[in-house]
C-alpha cells in the first residue's frame, strides 16, 4: 500500500495542515503527512494542535474549519451541510483559519 497515494485525487501527494490569520497570513504549518490521510487525522497527529486551538476560542475568537474537520465541531466552527449533502458556501466556505469574531 502506498501511503502517499490519494484515492480521492487519484495521484500521489501530501497533506499539510495550515493555520492562517484572517488576512491569509500563515501562522503555523505542519510537516507533510501522507496524502491518503484525512484532514482530521493529520490535525490529530500533531500533539497539542487541537487543544491549543480550543484554548484560543472564547467569546471574541473562533476557529473556522472546512467540512474535513466535522468530527471536531465541538471545538472548531465547521460549515453546515445542506439536506442533499452538498456544502453550503453561502455563509461558510473556508480552509482552517483562526479569526477574531
C-alpha positions in Angstrom: 0.0 0.0 0.0 1.4 3.4 -0.9 0.8 6.0 1.9 1.4 8.9 -0.5 -1.3 7.8 -3.0 -4.6 9.8 -2.6 -7.6 7.8 -3.8 -9.7 10.9 -3.8 -7.4 12.8 -6.2 -6.0 9.6 -7.9 -2.4 10.8 -7.7 0.5 11.0 -5.3 0.5 13.8 -2.8 0.9 15.0 0.7 -1.3 16.7 3.3 -0.2 19.8 5.1 -2.2 21.5 7.8 -2.0 25.3 7.8 -3.3 27.8 10.3 -3.7 31.3 9.0 -4.8 34.8 10.2 -8.0 36.3 8.8 -6.0 38.0 6.1 -4.4 34.7 5.0 -1.0 35.2 6.6 0.3 31.8 7.6 0.7 31.4 11.4 1.7 27.7 11.5 2.1 24.9 9.1 2.6 21.2 9.8 5.2 18.9 8.3 3.8 17.0 5.3 1.8 13.8 6.0 0.9 11.1 3.6 -1.7 12.2 1.0 -4.1 9.3 1.8 -4.7 10.6 5.3 -7.9 12.6 6.1 -7.5 16.2 7.2 -8.7 15.5 10.7 -6.4 12.5 11.1 -3.5 14.8 10.1 -4.6 17.5 12.5 -4.9 15.0 15.4 -1.4 13.6 14.6 0.1 16.9 15.8 0.1 16.8 19.6 -1.4 19.9 21.2 -2.7 21.4 17.9 -6.4 20.9 18.5 -6.1 21.5 22.3 -4.2 24.8 21.6 -6.9 25.9 19.2 -9.6 25.1 21.8 -7.7 27.2 24.4 -7.8 30.1 21.9 -11.5 30.0 21.5 -13.6 32.4 23.6 -16.4 35.0 23.1 -14.1 37.1 20.9 -12.3 34.4 18.9 -13.4 31.4 16.7 -11.5 28.8 14.7 -13.1 28.2 11.3 -12.5 24.9 9.5 -13.9 23.2 6.4 -16.0 20.0 6.4 -12.9 17.9 6.7 -12.9 18.8 10.4 -16.5 17.9 11.1 -15.5 15.4 13.8 -14.2 18.3 15.9 -17.2 20.5 15.6 -17.4 20.9 19.4 -14.1 22.8 19.2 -14.0 24.2 15.6 -16.6 26.0 13.7 -17.4 24.0 10.5 -19.9 24.6 7.7 -23.4 23.2 7.8 -24.3 20.6 5.2 -27.5 21.1 3.2 -30.0 18.3 3.0 -28.6 17.0 -0.2 -25.2 16.7 1.5 -23.7 19.5 -0.6 -21.6 22.1 1.3 -23.5 25.4 1.7 -20.9 28.0 0.9 -23.3 30.9 1.2 -22.1 31.6 4.8 -19.3 29.2 5.4 -16.6 28.3 3.0 -13.0 28.5 4.3 -9.9 26.5 5.0 -8.7 26.1 8.5 -8.5 29.7 9.9 -8.1 31.4 13.2 -10.1 34.6 13.3 -11.5 37.1 15.9 -15.3 37.1 16.0 
